[in-house]
Amino acid sequence: MWTPFFSRLVLLRKVGLIVAALTIGSIAYGKSSGQSSTWIPIFGSTSTYGFFMGAAYMRYPTTKFGSYFSVRGMATMHPFWNGGVSFHHWTPEGSIYRTDFTYSGWFDPYYGEGNATLPENRVNILFHYARFSQERLWGVTENLFLGLFLEARYREEREVLDSSQSQFFALESTPVGGLLLEYDSRDSRYNPQKGYYGLARWSWYPGSRSNLDTLAPFQQWEIETRRFQKIGIDSVWALRLALGISDGDPSYLYRYSVGGPELLRGFQKNRFRGKKYYGIQNEIRTPLKKYLSGVAFFEVGDVTDDQFSDILESYGVGLRFGLPPDHQMKVRLDVGFSRDQTAFSILFDHAF
């Protein structure tokens, strides 16, 4: 049932991203009333996917209210590719709307489950992956928001490389819904210098909505807080604390994963997996030139199905390239180190 539909969806996404890439190449960045826009072609290499090329276009508000829109796509030489579209809107009345769609046709490195996996455990799984989410929040106070969300994830394995096993996980399409509580006093959403951000999220899968007939209901609780504070003349200390816990047995798509460009950047993507996790991230962000800044980071965390029993550490350095016209939007280059891996990545925006 899903395969013909998903094939048509993939074709439409390919056509859409090709048209978008051709279009944004002719758009000059600039500012309008309360809005700014930028586009950038990008190419480079990561430790997980190798050489890639791509582009992104972003239009975003320069005040607290307005709309954010982005379209982005990347491809490798294999070929694998991914892309996404996002639309976020903040109203003067205090409401927030967010819609995000991501598709990936790359491969997923898989090392196994738990916090004791080894680099030599890695196999690469070619797959189709799609994620759609929609959020609606209402303002309680100037900085506090309460809302609802719906999210659906889809994953289909195409081929397993470097292994005699033909398939690790069955095709899955699973939706969840839940509640959000968000606090935001940052001076900028995209390049904060001071302020706090907090998020509490409750997710619920009620059962019988997934194509996996044996998937039982499960719940997840996630909480995180971020602090941004100026130190010295122009440097910024950024701190993130995060915790996620599952009640029940979530499917592959909803188990937590650490390692990669978001958390524990010294390990490669999807290195450790489990039903619960925590992470502590510290960054020092220092301007080097008007459009260029340097970053040093140190992170600890763990992920497991049982009790937290290990402290995984990573550290590294990076560069942030500010995109014109106002240098608020960033391209980041990070190199991370850990006890048994080194990882590097090029992505848009700060890690947090």
N, C-alpha and C positions, 0 to 999 in steps of 0.2 A: 504494500500500500504506500509506503513512504518513498520507495526508490524513484518511481516516475516523477512524483511531486518534487523531490529534492533535486533530481536532475534538471528539471525546468528552472528551479530556484537558482541553482548554480549557474546555469546559462544566463539568466537575467542579471545575476550579480556580475558576471564577467563583462557583459555588454555595458552595464551601468558604470562600472569602474573604468572601463576603457574610455567611455564618453567623458566621464568626470576628469580623468587624467588629461585628455586633450583639451578640455575646457579650461581647467585651472592654469594650464600653461600660458594662456593668453590674458589672464586676469592680473592686473597690477595690484599689489598690496596698497593699502591706504586706510584712511580714517573717514568715517562719516559721523553724523551726529550720534554720539553715545556708542558707536560701534567701531571696531577695528578689524582688519582682515589681513591674512598672510597666506602665502603658499610656498612650498619648498619641495624641490626634487631632492631625493636622498639616496645614497648608496653607501655600502660598507660591508662589514662582515661580523658575524657573531660566532661564538664558540659552539652554539647548538646547531645553527642552520647554515653556516658558511656565508658566502657572498650573496648579497641581495641588492635590489634596487627598487625604488618606489617614489611616491610623492604623497603630499597631503595638502589639503586646503582647510583653513580654519577661519571662521568669522565669529567674533566674540564681543561681549559688552565691555566698555571701559568704565562703567559705573556698576552699582549694585544690581540694577535692573536691566533687563534686555534679554537677548537670545544668543545662544551659542550653537553653532553648526559646524560640523567637521565631516570631511570625507577623506579616507586614507586607503592606500593600497601598497603592498609590497610583493615582490616576486623574487625567487631565487633561480639559479641556472638549471635546476634539476628536471622539470620545473615544479616548484611549489609556490603557492601564493596565499595571501590573506588580505582582508580588507574590512572596512567598517564604516558605518554612518552613525552620527550622534546628533541629537537635537535636544537642547536644554533651554528652559525659559523661566525667568524670574520676574514676577509681577510686582508692581508697587504695593499691591494689597497684601503681599506676603506669601503668595502661593508659588510653588516650584513644580515644574513639569520636566520629566526626563524620559527620553526614549533612546535606546541604544541597540544597534544590531551589529554583530560581528560574525564573519565567516572565515574559516581557515581551511586550507587544503594542503597544509604542510604535514610534517610528521611529528609525532609525539615521542620524545625519549621516555622510556619506562624502565625504572630500576627495581620495582617491587614496592612493597608496602612497609611502613614503619620507619624508624629513625636509624636503622643499622645497615642500610643498603650500601653497596660498594660500587665504585666507578665501573668495574668490569661486569656488573650485572646488567648494564644498559643494553636494551634492544630498541630499535626505532620502528614505530608503528605508523604507517601511512594512514591517514584518516580524513574524513569530512567532519567538520565541527561547526555548529552554528549556535549562537546565543542571542536571544531577544529579551529585553527587559523594559519595563515601563514603571515609572514611579510618579506618584502624586502626593505632594506634601502641602500642609496648611500651616501658616505662621501662628504660633502660640504667643510669642513675644517677638521683639525685633530680631533676635538671633536664634530662637528655638523653634523647631518645626516638627510636626507629627504627621505621619503619612502611611500610605499603603503601597505595596509593590506587587507586581506579577513578573515572573521570569520563566523562560523555557529554554532548555538546552537539548541539543541533538548531537549525536556522535555515531559515526559509522566507520568501522575499520575497513581499509581497502587492501592492505598487505602488511605483513610483518617481515621486517628485514633482520638479517643476522640471527635468525632463530629457526629451529625446525618446527616450532609451534605455529600453526596457521592463523590462529586467532586467540587474543587474550580476553577480550570483553565483547559481549554481544551488542548489536545495534541498540541504541537507547534514545528515547525521546521522552523527557520528563519535565513537567512544569512544577513550580512551587509558587507560593504566595506568602505574604506576611505583613508585618508592621515595621515602621522605621521611626526612630527618634533621632533628630539631627540638631547639632549646635554648631554655629559658625560665627566667630567674631574676627576672622582673619581680615587683614587690610587688603588682600588680593586673593582671588581664587586660584590664580595661575602662578604667581611668584610671590608668596607671602613673606613679609619681613617681620611681622609680629601678629600675635593673636592666637586663638585656640580653635580647634575643630574637633568635634566629637560625634560618634555614630554608634547607636545601638540598633541591632537588627534581629528580628525573630522571623525565622523561615519555617514553613510547615508544608509537608507533603502529605495529603490526607489518604493516599492509597487509591488504587484503581484508576489513576490518571496517566500512568506510564505504560508504554508498550511492554515493559518487563512485568509479566504477570505475577512474578514471585516477589516484587519489591513491596515491602511492608511500609506502613506510615513511619515517618521520622520527622524530627524537629531539629533546628539548629539555632543557637544563640551566638551572636557575634557582637563584640564591643571593641571600639578603638578610640584613642584620643591622640591628638597631635598638638604640639606646642611649637611656636615659632618666636624666637627672641633675638634681638640684635645684640651682638657682642663686639667690643672694640668699636671701630669707626663705621665700617660698612658690612662686616661679616654677620651671618645669621646662623644661630644654632637651631636645628630642627630635630624634634624628638617625636617618635611614634611608638605607642604601646598598643598591642592588638592581641585579642584572645577570641578563639572560636571553639565551641563545644557542641557535639551532636548527641541527641537522644534517639536511640534506635540505630539502624544500620543503613546509612546513606549509600546511594549507588556510586559507581565510579565517578560520575560527573560532578557529584557534590561532596566527595571526600576532599579534605584540605590538602594542599600541596605547597611545599616550601622549597626554595631553590629557584634561581632564575632572576629576572630583572626587577622583581618587586620586593622580595624578602629573602634574605640570606643570599646576596648577590655573588658571593664567592663560590657557591655551588651552582651546578648547571640546572636548567629547568626541570621541574618535576622530580627532583632527586629524592625527596622524602615525602611520604603520604600517610594520612591517618584520619581518625575521626575527630581529633581535637588538636589544637595548635596554640602556641603563643609566639609573639615576636616583639623584640625591643630594638628599635633602630635609632641611631644617632648620626647626624650629618652636620658638618661645618661647611657652610657655603660662603665663599670669599670671591668678590669681584676682582677680575684681573684687568679687563678693559670694559668699555661701554657695553659691548655685546657678548663678552666672554667672562665666565666665572669658573672657579675651580671648586671641587668638592672632595672632602675626605669623610669616609663613613666607617662605622663599626656597628655590627649587628649580632644579636644572639637570639636563639629561639629553639623550639622543639616541636615535633609533631608525632602523634602516637595513637594507638587504639586503647592503650591502658593508662598507667600513670606516667607523668612526665619524669623521665629518668636520665636524660642527657641534656647537655648544653651545647648546641651547635653554634659555632662562631664563624663569622666572616668579616672581612675588612677590605678596604680598597680606596681607590681614588677615581675621580671622574672630571669631565668637563661639561659645562652647560653653555650652549650657543643660543643667545637670544635672537629671535626672529624679528625683523623689521615689520612695522614701523616703530613700535614702542618697546621691543625686546622683552615683553612679558611672557610670550609663549616660548618654550624651550625645546631644543633638541639635546638629548643627553647621551653622553658616551661614558660608560662605566667599565672599570676593570676591577674585578673582585677576586679575593684569594681566600682559601679555606684549607683545612687539614689535608685534603687529598684531591682538590680540583682548583682550577683557575677558570674564570668565566668573564667574558666581555660582551657588551650589548650596546646597541644604538637604538634609541626609542624617542618618542615625543613626550614632553612634560617631565616634571620632577618624579622621582620614585614615590614621593608622598607629599 
